[in-house]
Amino acid sequence: MQQQTVDKDALTVERLNWEGYRLDDELLSGYENVIYRLVELVRLGKRDDVMGNIVMTHLAKGHKIPQILVRVFDWKKVDDERFKILMLAYLAGIISRLSEKKKEGSDGQD
């Protein structure tokens, strides 16, 4: 049986979801207060606003923008519908991780 390989540079829902989920705690905290606003901006198709918020969040925490996100914002290669799908996957990963951290914090306070 041939082993299936995953293209680490592929723009896939799974890859973007993982990228959001695996953010370090410092950067994750930067998304805490803006995550649902970002979801709404994506839903509305406000691509420039989404990009601006993500760039500011990363830079405020001293992080570079991951190359995979730069590729998602490329108008020539990613149409609006695909942009929404990929960005929502990224944000869903962040939301999952934030939810886990919140649950971990509340479990320790019983």
C-alpha positions in Angstrom: 0.0 0.0 0.0 1.4 3.4 -1.0 1.7 5.9 1.9 -0.3 9.1 1.3 1.7 12.3 1.8 0.2 15.7 2.7 1.4 18.7 0.9 2.4 21.0 3.8 2.0 24.0 1.5 -1.4 23.1 0.2 -4.3 25.5 0.9 -6.7 23.0 2.5 -9.4 23.4 5.1 -7.6 20.9 7.3 -4.3 22.7 7.1 -5.8 26.1 7.9 -7.7 24.7 10.8 -4.6 23.2 12.2 -2.7 26.4 11.7 -5.3 28.2 13.8 -5.4 25.5 16.5 -1.7 25.4 17.0 -1.1 29.1 17.7 1.1 29.6 20.8 -0.7 30.9 23.9 0.6 34.5 23.6 -0.7 34.9 20.1 -3.9 33.0 20.9 -4.6 35.6 23.6 -4.4 38.3 21.0 -7.4 36.7 19.2 -9.5 36.3 22.3 -11.3 39.7 22.0 -11.6 39.9 18.2 -12.3 36.3 17.1 -16.1 36.6 16.6 -15.7 40.0 14.9 -13.3 38.3 12.5 -15.8 35.5 11.8 -18.4 38.2 11.0 -16.0 40.1 8.8 -15.3 36.9 6.9 -19.0 36.1 6.5 -19.5 39.6 5.1 -16.6 39.2 2.7 -14.6 42.1 4.2 -11.3 40.6 3.1 -9.2 43.8 3.7 -10.6 44.2 7.2 -9.9 40.6 8.0 -6.4 40.9 6.8 -5.9 44.1 8.7 -7.1 42.6 12.0 -5.0 39.5 11.6 -1.9 41.5 10.7 -2.4 43.8 13.7 -3.0 40.9 16.0 0.2 39.1 14.9 2.4 42.2 14.9 1.1 43.4 18.3 2.3 40.1 19.8 5.6 40.2 17.9 4.8 37.4 15.5 5.2 37.2 11.7 2.3 36.4 9.5 2.4 32.7 8.5 3.1 32.3 4.8 0.0 30.1 4.5 -2.2 33.1 5.5 -0.4 35.4 3.1 -1.3 32.9 0.4 -5.0 32.9 1.5 -5.1 36.7 1.0 -3.8 36.5 -2.6 -6.7 37.8 -4.6 -5.4 36.3 -7.9 -5.2 32.7 -6.5 -8.0 32.5 -4.0 -11.5 33.6 -5.0 -14.0 35.1 -2.5 -15.8 31.8 -1.7 -12.6 29.9 -1.2 -11.3 32.7 1.0 -14.3 32.5 3.3 -14.0 28.7 3.6 -10.3 28.8 4.3 -10.5 31.7 6.8 -13.4 30.2 8.6 -11.4 27.0 9.0 -8.5 29.0 10.4 -10.7 30.8 12.8 -12.5 27.6 13.8 -9.2 26.2 14.9 -8.6 29.2 17.0 -12.1 29.1 18.5 -11.6 25.4 19.4 -8.3 26.1 21.1 -9.7 29.1 23.0 -12.7 26.9 24.1 -10.3 24.2 25.4 -8.2 26.7 27.3 -11.3 28.2 28.9 -12.6 24.8 29.9 -9.2 23.9 31.3 -9.2 27.1 33.3 -12.7 26.5 34.7 -11.9 22.9 35.5 -9.1 24.0 37.8 -11.4 26.3 39.8 -13.8 23.7 41.2 
